[in-house]
Amino acid sequence: MPMIRLTEPQSLGELVMITSLLEGSGIAYMVQNENVSSLYPGLPILNSCVMVEECNQARAEVLLSRLRLAVRDVSSKP
């Protein structure tokens, strides 16, 4: 099954959280440029890209939206 782009994490920490969430949910993934982006941080052309199978795209996007909502909720608390 073909893999499609799910997201481009902005940091190594975000990449680890996303891949952990996908792995824990049983969603197969692949990370493009996983090690290259750490050589030259800040260059958008070298950002890592998380790929998932097309059949898992909707489920993975729901998981990511929940993750981003949880992060947003935590940061808004005093």
ABEGO torsion letter per residue (X at the ends): XBBBBABBBABAAAAAAAAAAAAAAGBBBBBBGAAAAAABBGBAAABBBBBBBAAAAAAAAAAAAAAAAAAAAAAABX
